[in-house]
Amino acid sequence: MPNSGGPRSSRRKLYAHVVDSILLYGAPIWSTAAQKRAYIRQAESAHRRACLRVIGGRPHVSYEATYILSGIPPLVLFADERARLYGRRREDAEDEERLATLSKWQEAWDRSTKARWTHRLIPNIRVWIERRHAMPGLPLIHRER
């Protein structure tokens, strides 16, 4: 996908999730090995490139800012969530685990020393990823002044 033009952000995000589905195949089994940086480096590289395409960013954008702007957590957190979900096997577990992943991601975002300018603009990940976008052809939501 080109960095400028091409599909909308929502479609780019769908493509990124396809990449993540392929990367996370069998995550409950290999997620413990992901703690070793050398093991996950190649998969994380593909994940980051997909996130960069979602935001139309360049490689100089920090990893942390790339994940926040795209609204997609780092691959290690995704793999950990999948492993926890596999272990629980309950219907209501998915929402709980997503909240746990979001909490871990927020803690890492707050502790990070990189992307501080982006952190000033987007301090709360949950607010950022749950925001509503104005789509072309749809009426804008009226906001209180």
N, C-alpha and C positions, 0 to 999 in steps of 0.2 A: 504494500500500500504506500502511496506517496505521502510525504509529510504534510503537504498542503494540497487541498482539493481532495478528490476521491470521496469515499463513503463518509457518512456522518459518524460522530463519536459513538453513538449507540451501536451502530453496525460494527465499528472497529472493536468495541468492547466485546461484542459477540464473538468475533474472530479470536480475540485474546483468550476468551473462555474455552474455545475449542482447543487452542494450544495448551492451556492449563489442564484440560481434561486428558489430553495425551500424556503430558508430563506427569500427571498425578496418578496415572494408572498403576495400581498396586501400592499406593502410598501407605496404607496401613502396615505393609510389610517392610518397606524400605525407609520409612520416616525416621526410625531410630538411627539409621546410617547417615541420615541427612545432617546430623549434628556435626559430622566431619566435613569441613569446608571443601576439601578436595573432591569429595564424592558428589556434591550438589552443584558445583561451580558451573558445569556445562548446562544443566537444566535451568539454573537461575539466569544464565545468560540469555537463553531463549525466552524465558518468562519476561525478563526486563525489556528485551527488544519488542515483544508484543505490547507491553505497557507503554513503551515509547511511541509506538505506532498509534495507540489509542489517543494520546495527547498531542501527537504530531510533533514530538520533541526531538531534540538532538542528543547525541551520546554524552555531551558535557553536563546534562541535567543530572543531579545526584540521584542515586538509587532511591533514597527516602522520598524525595520530592516526586520522582516518577511514579512511585506506588500511590502516593497520596493523591496526586492530580488525576491519575487514571481511576482511582477508587478501587484498586485491586491490591489485596495484601501481598506481602512478600511470599515467595513460594514455600519457604520453610514453615511459615504460619499456616498456609493452606494445607500442607502435608500433615502437620500436627493435628489440625482440625479433622481431616479425613480419618486419621488413625483413631482419634477419640470417638468419632461417630461410629466407626466400625466396631469398636469395643462396646458401645452402648446398645446399638440396635433397637432403639425405641423411636416411636413416632415423633415425640416431642423433643427429642434430643437435638435435632438439627438447629432449631432456633437457639437453644441454650449454648450449643457449641459455637455458633456464629457470633453470639454475644461475647463468649469467652475469647474468641479470636480477635474480635474488634477491641476488646479490653487490652489484650496483649499488644496489639498493634499500636494502640494509643499510648501505652506506657513506653514502648520503644520510640515512638515519635517524639514524646516529651523529653526522653533522655538523650536523644541523638544530638550530636554536636554539628551535624551537617544540615543543610537546607533550613537554616534558621530564618531566613527572609520568608520562605514559603510557610514556615511554622507561624510567623506573625500574621500572615494572611489567613491561614487555615489551621487554627489551634485545635479544633475539635473535628476529628475524622468522621464521626457519625453524622454530624450536621452536614458535612461536605458530601458524603456519599448518598445521603437520603434527600438531598435538595431536589427540587422540581425544576425542570428546564422548560423554557418556552420553546415549543416546536413550531416550525413554519406551518402556517395554515390553521393553527389553534389559537383561541383567544388567550390573551395574557391573564394571569390571575391578578385580581385587584388586591393591592396591598394597602394597609392602613398607613396614613401619613402621620 
